[in-house]
């Protein structure tokens, strides 16, 4: 029947991810920070791939200030990890 063509009784369930979109590395050692980033990465990639084009998941990484060891570590991790990149300079996250 044409009038029921677009009606459905099935509930639409959106996939909800348990991926963290903000990760706070305050107090972590360099190794702990890298281990945490590498543990979370597969979940972030999975979330992005289940989303819509351009298949991107924004993640905020909080490092704090101090002697910049964690900030430098995260920058190098971003550069060396193929499926990760920095947000564009003028973007709002």
DAPE-V811296 format. One record per residue. N is the residue number from 1. RES is the residue in one letter. PHI is phi as a letter, one per 40 degrees, with the letter a starting at -180 (none if undefined). NEAR is the number of other C-alpha atoms within 8 Angstrom. Layout:
n->(N | N)
res->(RES | RES)
phi->(PHI | PHI)
near->(NEAR | NEAR)
This chain:
n->(1 | 2 | 3 | 4 | 5 | 6 | 7 | 8 | 9 | 10 | 11 | 12 | 13 | 14 | 15 | 16 | 17 | 18 | 19 | 20 | 21 | 22 | 23 | 24 | 25 | 26 | 27 | 28 | 29 | 30 | 31 | 32 | 33 | 34 | 35 | 36 | 37 | 38 | 39 | 40 | 41 | 42 | 43 | 44 | 45 | 46 | 47 | 48 | 49 | 50 | 51 | 52 | 53 | 54 | 55 | 56 | 57 | 58 | 59 | 60 | 61 | 62 | 63 | 64 | 65 | 66 | 67 | 68 | 69 | 70 | 71 | 72 | 73 | 74 | 75 | 76 | 77 | 78 | 79 | 80 | 81 | 82 | 83 | 84 | 85 | 86 | 87 | 88 | 89 | 90 | 91 | 92 | 93)
res->(X | X | X | X | X | X | X | X | X | X | X | X | X | X | X | X | X | X | X | X | X | X | X | X | X | X | X | X | X | X | X | X | X | X | X | X | X | X | X | X | X | X | X | X | X | X | X | X | X | X | X | X | X | X | X | X | X | X | X | X | X | X | X | X | X | X | X | X | X | X | X | X | X | X | X | X | X | X | X | X | X | X | X | X | X | X | X | X | X | X | X | X | X)
phi->(none | c | c | b | d | b | c | a | c | c | c | c | b | c | c | b | c | b | c | c | b | b | b | b | b | d | g | c | c | d | c | c | c | c | c | c | c | c | c | c | d | d | c | c | c | c | c | c | c | c | c | b | d | c | f | b | b | c | b | c | b | b | b | g | b | g | c | g | c | c | c | c | c | c | d | c | c | c | c | c | b | d | c | b | a | c | c | d | d | c | c | b | b)
near->(4 | 4 | 5 | 7 | 6 | 5 | 5 | 6 | 4 | 4 | 5 | 4 | 4 | 4 | 5 | 4 | 5 | 5 | 8 | 8 | 8 | 8 | 9 | 7 | 11 | 7 | 4 | 8 | 7 | 9 | 7 | 8 | 11 | 11 | 8 | 8 | 8 | 8 | 7 | 10 | 8 | 8 | 9 | 11 | 10 | 8 | 11 | 11 | 9 | 8 | 8 | 7 | 5 | 4 | 9 | 8 | 9 | 6 | 8 | 7 | 8 | 9 | 9 | 7 | 6 | 5 | 4 | 7 | 8 | 11 | 10 | 8 | 10 | 9 | 8 | 8 | 9 | 11 | 9 | 6 | 8 | 7 | 5 | 7 | 8 | 5 | 6 | 5 | 4 | 4 | 6 | 3 | 4)
